[in-house]
Amino acid sequence: MVGLVVLAIVLVGAGTAVVAWTRAASTTERHVADQTRAMAVAFEDAMPYLTRPAIGPGRLERLQRSLDLEEIGLVLVPRDGGPLHVLSGLPDVVSEDDLRPLAEHPAGPDQEAHASGFRGEVAWAAAVVPLAPDAVGPAIVVVATRRAVDPLAGTYRWMLLGALASIVVSVLVALRLSRSLARPVVDVAAAAHRIADGRLDTRLDPHPGQTSSRRTDEVSELVAAVNAMAEGLERSRGLERQFLLSISHDLRTPMTSIRGYAEGLADGTVTDTRRAGEVVLAEATRLDRLVRDLLDLARLDARQFTLDPVAIDVASATVEVVHGFGPAAQEADITLTVVSSDDGDTSTARIDHDRWSQVVGNLVENGLRYAASSLTVTIQAIDGWVEVRVADDGPGIAAADLPHVFERLYVAEHRPADRESGSGLGLAIVRELVEAMDGEVRADASSDGGTVMVVRVPSVGEE
């Protein structure tokens, strides 16, 4: 930044000096030419051609002082190419080649002929005394010079002081900005390294050193993004830890039962072999369900599952799945109820029948584990959506956990004890499948203290 300021000052100063000097040179040359032509006319009026004596140095000095000229000279330039005859000192910056064309190509009677130029810092001009109609002989040429004066000569010191002041101010501003901009970036880099090293509790101050009137800029957005990333990673690690603990428990419980009955059968301590076989089968079924849930979630994550969406009656498909859980609900002494609008025109949606059965089955199975005495499944059409609500009268879910129950690996912090431990993956699979069918899922708190799982898919109406 400082370099740009210095470069700008140098370019502006150099450009200003060049323009000022060029304009001063052209202006000086023009003024000298005008004065020289005027003197030529004056000399013609004052001295007849045949009797022109050389003008004394004193008169020329007074004349040049009055006209603010450096030098004034008079020269006879033969028209036949002969040598010049200087009547009064010829300025050093003017040569014979400059004056010869004025005699060789003279202007007509009573007309002016002149030449001008600029050499070094001196502007010169030459003018031929106008000839009378009967004039003969060499041309009389008046030569004058003036040194060009730089109009900025007295201001360069102040320009230099102003440039130095500008550079000092730019340095201070650059240091200020570098501290305010570079420091957060350095802090962000350090925080990123700490996060990469596993310190996921690292957080950055989103508004360091600012007052209550905080503004949003790119640095603040970067800090907020890093904080959000760290929070997400920390939360993901916590969810992973909870998930591993839950899965370990879900695996260990049936395996412990299977191992215990297997050892009892091996050493003959179990006399009721049929009962032992039923327990082993039930626990093996639980393990199989857990493995299938893990495989389903892996396929969903890799997008290696297929969907065959067709227009079907969501109400009929849902009722069919819910009725299949009747025996399980009766065994758990839970009243399972289905409420449907039974309107095929408004409850039709394009969904995969098998995947929808899996969605409804996971929701009902989850509800049966936590319901106290009743589980109600409601199907209705609302504003272009087909909505399925699975409401239980169980202990409910904490408000802090409601937005996260459909997330992968999520285990509620205050999970109530259930009748049968599940894999904890069913709701995550529900969300993946429903979103793949362009639907929505959410969990709400019921007015009677339970939980309501809500699934919505777009209705296709009479299509």
C-alpha positions in Angstrom: 0.0 0.0 0.0 2.8 2.4 0.9 4.6 1.6 -2.3 1.4 2.4 -4.3 1.1 5.8 -2.5 4.8 6.6 -3.2 4.5 5.6 -6.8 1.3 7.6 -7.2 3.0 10.7 -5.7 6.1 10.3 -7.9 4.0 9.9 -11.1 1.7 12.8 -10.2 4.7 15.1 -9.3 6.7 14.1 -12.4 3.7 14.5 -14.7 2.8 17.9 -13.2 6.4 19.1 -13.6 6.6 18.0 -17.2 3.3 19.5 -18.1 4.2 22.8 -16.4 7.6 23.0 -18.0 6.3 22.2 -21.4 3.6 24.8 -21.1 6.0 27.4 -19.8 8.4 26.8 -22.7 5.7 27.1 -25.3 4.3 30.2 -23.7 7.8 31.8 -23.5 8.5 31.0 -27.1 5.2 32.5 -28.2 5.7 35.7 -26.2 9.3 36.2 -27.5 8.0 35.7 -31.1 5.3 38.3 -30.6 7.8 40.8 -29.1 10.3 40.2 -31.8 7.8 40.9 -34.6 6.7 44.0 -32.8 10.3 45.3 -32.5 10.9 44.6 -36.2 7.9 46.8 -37.1 9.2 49.5 -34.7 12.7 49.5 -36.3 11.3 49.8 -39.8 9.3 52.8 -38.7 12.3 54.4 -37.0 15.1 53.8 -39.5 15.0 54.2 -43.3 16.5 51.2 -44.9 19.5 53.0 -46.5 20.5 54.9 -43.4 20.2 52.4 -40.6 23.2 52.7 -38.3 23.9 50.1 -35.6 22.0 50.7 -32.5 24.2 51.3 -29.5 24.4 48.7 -26.7 22.9 51.0 -24.2 19.7 51.4 -26.1 19.4 47.6 -26.6 20.0 46.9 -22.9 17.3 49.4 -21.9 14.9 47.9 -24.5 15.6 44.3 -23.4 15.1 45.3 -19.7 11.8 47.0 -20.5 10.7 43.9 -22.5 12.1 41.4 -20.0 14.3 39.8 -22.6 17.7 38.1 -22.2 19.3 39.5 -25.3 18.4 41.5 -28.4 20.4 41.5 -31.6 20.3 43.0 -35.1 21.7 41.1 -38.1 22.0 41.9 -41.8 21.3 38.7 -43.8 22.4 39.0 -47.5 19.9 37.6 -49.9 22.7 36.2 -52.1 24.0 33.8 -49.5 26.9 36.0 -48.3 28.1 36.1 -44.7 25.9 37.6 -42.0 26.8 41.1 -40.8 26.0 41.5 -37.1 24.9 45.0 -36.2 24.4 44.1 -32.6 25.4 41.0 -30.6 23.8 37.8 -31.9 22.6 35.5 -29.1 24.6 32.3 -28.7 21.5 30.0 -29.1 20.8 31.3 -32.6 22.9 30.1 -35.6 23.3 31.3 -39.2 21.2 28.3 -40.3 18.3 29.7 -38.3 18.4 33.1 -39.9 19.4 32.3 -43.5 15.9 31.0 -44.6 14.4 34.4 -43.6 16.5 36.1 -46.3 16.3 33.5 -48.9 12.5 33.3 -48.8 11.5 36.7 -47.8 7.9 37.8 -47.3 6.4 40.3 -49.7 6.3 44.0 -49.1 4.8 45.1 -45.9 4.6 41.5 -44.7 6.2 39.8 -41.7 8.6 36.9 -41.8 9.7 35.2 -38.6 11.1 32.0 -37.0 11.3 30.8 -33.5 12.5 27.9 -31.4 13.6 26.6 -28.0 17.1 25.4 -27.0 18.0 24.3 -23.6 16.1 26.6 -21.3 16.1 29.6 -23.7 13.4 30.6 -26.2 14.5 32.5 -29.3 12.7 34.3 -32.1 13.8 36.2 -35.2 11.7 38.5 -37.4 12.6 40.3 -40.6 11.9 44.0 -40.7 9.1 44.5 -43.2 10.4 45.6 -46.6 9.2 48.7 -48.4 8.1 48.3 -52.0 11.3 49.7 -53.3 13.7 48.1 -50.8 16.8 46.3 -52.0 19.8 44.7 -50.3 20.1 42.4 -47.3 17.3 41.7 -44.9 17.5 43.2 -41.5 16.6 40.5 -38.9 15.8 41.3 -35.2 16.7 38.5 -32.8 15.5 38.2 -29.2 15.8 35.5 -26.5 14.3 34.9 -23.1 15.0 32.2 -20.5 11.9 30.1 -19.7 11.0 30.2 -16.0 9.6 27.1 -14.4 6.2 28.1 -12.9 6.7 25.5 -10.1 10.3 26.6 -9.2 9.2 28.0 -5.9 6.8 25.2 -5.0 9.0 22.1 -5.4 10.0 22.3 -1.7 6.4 22.5 -0.6 5.5 19.7 -3.0 8.3 17.6 -1.5 7.2 18.3 2.0 3.6 17.4 1.0 4.8 14.2 -0.5 6.8 13.3 2.6 3.7 14.1 4.7 1.5 11.9 2.5 4.0 9.0 2.7 4.2 9.3 6.5 0.4 9.3 6.7 0.1 6.4 4.3 2.7 4.4 6.4 0.7 5.1 9.6 -2.6 4.1 7.9 -1.0 1.0 6.4 0.3 0.0 9.8 -3.1 0.5 11.3 -4.9 -1.4 8.6 -2.3 -4.2 8.6 -2.8 -4.6 12.3 -6.6 -4.6 12.0 -6.7 -6.8 9.0 -3.6 -9.0 9.2 -4.0 -9.8 12.9 -7.4 -11.5 12.5 -6.1 -13.5 9.5 -3.0 -14.6 11.6 -5.4 -15.6 14.4 -7.5 -17.5 12.0 -4.5 -19.4 10.7 -3.3 -20.2 14.2 -6.8 -21.4 15.1 -7.0 -23.6 12.0 -3.7 -25.2 13.0 -5.0 -25.9 16.5 -8.2 -27.4 15.1 -6.2 -29.5 12.7 -4.2 -30.8 15.7 -7.4 -31.9 17.4 -8.2 -29.0 19.7 -11.8 -28.7 18.6 -12.7 -26.4 21.5 -10.8 -23.6 19.8 -12.9 -20.4 19.2 -12.1 -16.9 17.9 -13.5 -13.6 19.1 -15.8 -12.6 16.2 -15.5 -8.9 17.0 -12.2 -8.1 18.7 -11.8 -4.6 20.0 -15.1 -3.4 18.5 -17.9 -1.5 20.2 -21.6 -2.5 20.3 -22.1 -1.1 16.8 -20.4 -4.0 15.1 -20.2 -4.2 11.3 -20.0 -7.3 9.1 -17.1 -7.6 6.8 -15.0 -10.3 5.1 -12.8 -10.8 8.1 -15.8 -11.2 10.5 -17.4 -13.6 8.1 -14.1 -15.7 8.0 -13.9 -15.8 11.8 -17.6 -16.8 12.0 -17.0 -19.5 9.4 -14.0 -20.9 11.3 -16.0 -20.9 14.6 -18.9 -22.6 12.9 -16.5 -25.2 11.4 -14.9 -25.8 14.9 -18.4 -26.2 16.5 -19.5 -28.6 13.8 -16.4 -30.7 14.1 -16.6 -30.7 17.9 -20.3 -31.7 17.7 -19.5 -34.4 15.1 -16.9 -35.9 17.3 -19.3 -35.9 20.3 -22.0 -37.5 18.1 -19.5 -40.1 16.9 -18.5 -40.9 20.5 -22.1 -41.2 21.6 -22.9 -43.3 18.5 -20.0 -45.7 19.2 -21.1 -46.0 22.8 -24.6 -46.7 21.8 -23.7 -49.2 19.1 -21.3 -50.9 21.5 -24.1 -51.3 24.0 -26.5 -52.5 21.4 -24.0 -55.0 20.2 -22.8 -56.2 23.6 -26.3 -56.8 25.0 -27.5 -59.4 22.5 -24.1 -60.9 22.2 -23.9 -61.4 26.0 -27.3 -63.1 25.9 -26.3 -65.4 23.0 -23.0 -66.2 24.6 -24.6 -67.0 28.0 -27.2 -69.3 26.5 -24.6 -70.9 24.2 -22.3 -71.6 27.2 -25.3 -73.0 29.2 -26.2 -75.3 26.3 -22.6 -76.4 26.0 -22.1 -77.3 29.6 -25.7 -78.7 30.1 -26.8 -76.2 32.7 -29.7 -75.0 30.5 -32.5 -77.5 30.6 -35.2 -75.6 28.6 -33.5 -75.8 25.2 -36.5 -74.4 23.4 -36.6 -71.3 25.5 -32.8 -70.9 25.0 -33.3 -71.2 21.2 -36.0 -68.5 21.3 -33.8 -66.1 23.2 -30.8 -66.8 20.9 -33.1 -66.3 17.8 -34.5 -63.0 19.2 -31.0 -61.7 20.0 -29.7 -62.8 16.6 -32.6 -61.0 14.9 -31.7 -57.8 16.8 -28.1 -58.1 15.6 -29.3 -58.7 12.1 -31.5 -55.6 12.3 -28.6 -53.5 13.5 -26.3 -54.7 10.7 -29.0 -54.0 8.1 -29.5 -50.5 9.5 -25.7 -49.9 9.3 -25.6 -51.2 5.7 -28.6 -49.1 4.8 -27.1 -45.9 6.2 -23.8 -46.7 4.4 -25.7 -47.1 1.1 -27.6 -43.9 1.6 -24.4 -42.0 2.3 -22.8 -43.4 -0.8 -26.0 -42.8 -2.8 -25.9 -46.5 -3.8 -29.6 -47.1 -3.4 -32.2 -47.0 -6.0 -35.6 -45.3 -6.0 -38.6 -46.2 -8.2 -41.0 -43.3 -7.6 -44.5 -43.9 -8.9 -47.8 -42.2 -8.1 -49.4 -44.2 -5.3 -52.0 -43.5 -2.6 -49.9 -42.7 0.5 -52.8 -43.3 2.8 -53.3 -46.9 1.6 -49.5 -47.7 1.6 -49.2 -46.3 5.2 -52.2 -48.1 6.6 -50.9 -51.4 5.1 -47.5 -51.0 6.9 -49.1 -49.8 10.2 -51.4 -52.8 10.3 -48.4 -55.1 10.1 -47.3 -53.8 13.5 -50.6 -54.8 15.2 -49.3 -58.0 16.8 -46.2 -56.2 18.2 -48.4 -53.4 19.6 -50.7 -55.9 21.2 -47.9 -57.8 22.8 -46.5 -54.5 24.2 -50.0 -53.5 25.4 -50.1 -50.4 23.2 -53.1 -49.2 21.4 -52.1 -48.6 17.7 -54.5 -46.3 15.9 -54.6 -45.2 12.2 -56.5 -42.0 11.2 -56.7 -41.3 7.5 -58.6 -38.8 5.3 -59.0 -41.7 2.8 -59.0 -39.3 -0.1 -57.0 -40.8 -2.9 -57.1 -37.7 -5.1 -55.3 -35.5 -2.5 -53.1 -38.2 -0.8 -51.4 -39.3 -3.9 -47.6 -38.7 -4.2 -44.8 -40.0 -6.3 -42.8 -42.2 -3.9 -41.0 -45.5 -3.9 -43.4 -48.0 -2.3 -40.8 -50.2 -0.7 -38.8 -47.3 0.6 -42.0 -45.7 1.9 -42.8 -48.9 3.8 -39.3 -48.7 5.3 -39.9 -45.1 6.4 -43.2 -45.8 8.0 -41.9 -49.0 9.6 -39.0 -47.2 11.2 -41.3 -44.5 12.6 -43.8 -46.9 14.0 -41.1 -49.2 15.4 -39.5 -46.1 17.1 -42.9 -45.0 18.5 -43.7 -48.4 19.9 -40.4 -48.5 21.8 -41.2 -45.2 23.7 -45.0 -45.1 23.8 -46.6 -45.6 27.2 -50.1 -46.8 26.1 -51.0 -45.5 22.7 -49.5 -44.7 19.3 -51.5 -42.8 16.7 -50.7 -42.5 13.0 -52.5 -39.8 11.1 -52.5 -39.3 7.3 -53.8 -36.1 5.8 -53.4 -33.7 2.9 -52.3 -30.2 3.7 -51.6 -27.4 1.1 -50.1 -29.6 -1.6 -48.4 -32.0 0.8 -49.3 -35.5 2.1 -48.4 -35.5 5.8 -48.0 -38.5 8.0 -47.8 -37.9 11.8 -46.7 -40.6 14.2 -47.6 -39.5 17.8 -46.8 -41.4 21.0 -47.7 -40.7 24.6 -44.3 -41.5 25.9 -41.9 -39.4 28.0 -41.1 -37.1 25.1 -37.9 -35.6 23.9 -36.1 -32.7 25.3 -36.5 -29.4 23.4 -32.8 -29.2 22.8 -32.8 -32.6 21.2 -35.9 -32.2 18.9 -34.0 -30.5 16.0 -31.4 -33.2 15.9 -33.2 -36.5 16.3 -33.1 -37.2 12.6 -29.4 -36.5 12.3 -26.9 -39.3 11.8 -25.1 -40.7 14.9 -27.2 -38.5 17.1 -28.1 -39.9 20.5 -30.2 -37.7 22.8 -28.4 -36.5 25.9 -31.4 -37.5 28.1 -32.6 -40.6 26.3 -35.3 -42.4 28.3 -35.0 -46.1 29.0 -37.0 -48.1 26.4 -38.3 -51.5 26.3 -35.9 -52.7 23.6 -32.7 -51.1 22.6 -32.6 -50.1 18.9 -29.7 -49.3 16.6 -30.4 -45.6 16.9 -30.1 -45.4 13.1 -33.7 -45.7 12.1 -34.6 -42.0 12.2 -31.5 -41.1 10.2 -32.5 -43.6 7.5 -36.0 -42.0 7.5 -34.6 -38.6 6.8 -32.3 -39.7 4.0 -35.1 -41.6 2.3 -37.7 -38.9 2.7 -35.4 -36.2 1.4 -34.5 -38.4 -1.5 -38.2 -38.4 -2.4 -38.3 -34.6 -2.1 -40.0 -34.7 1.2 -39.4 -33.2 4.7 -39.1 -34.6 8.2 -39.3 -33.0 11.7 -40.0 -33.9 15.3 -42.4 -31.9 17.4 -43.4 -32.1 21.1 -46.9 -33.4 21.7 -49.4 -31.4 23.8 -49.8 -34.5 26.1 -46.0 -34.8 26.7 -45.2 -37.3 24.0 -43.5 -36.8 20.7 -44.8 -36.4 17.2 -42.7 -37.5 14.2 -43.9 -35.7 11.0 -43.1 -36.7 7.5 -44.3 -34.8 4.4 -44.1 -35.6 0.7 -45.3 -33.4 -2.2 -48.8 -34.3 -3.4 -49.4 -34.9 -7.1 -53.2 -34.5 -6.8 -55.2 -36.2 -9.6 -52.0 -37.1 -11.5 
